[in-house]
C-alpha cells in the first residue's frame, strides 16, 4: 500500500482530474471507485472521517464530493447554481403546514 497522503493532497488531485481529458470527455464531472479512492489515499479502508475531510478540502477548490458508498462523484459547485429553489409556499403545500 502506498504512503498515506493528506486530505489536501487528495483533494488537489481530484480537482485536477476534473480538468483532465479522459473517458471521451474534455473535462468535467466524473466518478471514482472505492478501489481507486483507497489507492489515492494510501489506505486500506477509507473511513467516513477521511471522506469528510477530503470533501471539505475539495469544497475549497470549488468542487463537491458525493459519497455513493461504492463510488464517489466529483462535481463543480457551480453546477448547482441553476437548480430550482424550493419556495416557502411550495414547501407548505408539500407538508400541509405553515412555517
ABEGO torsion letter per residue (X at the ends): XBBBBBAAAAAAAAAAAAABBBGGBABEBBBBBAAAAAAAAGBABBBAAAAAAAAAAAAAAGBBBBBAGABBBBBBAAAAAABBBBBAAAAAAAAGBBX
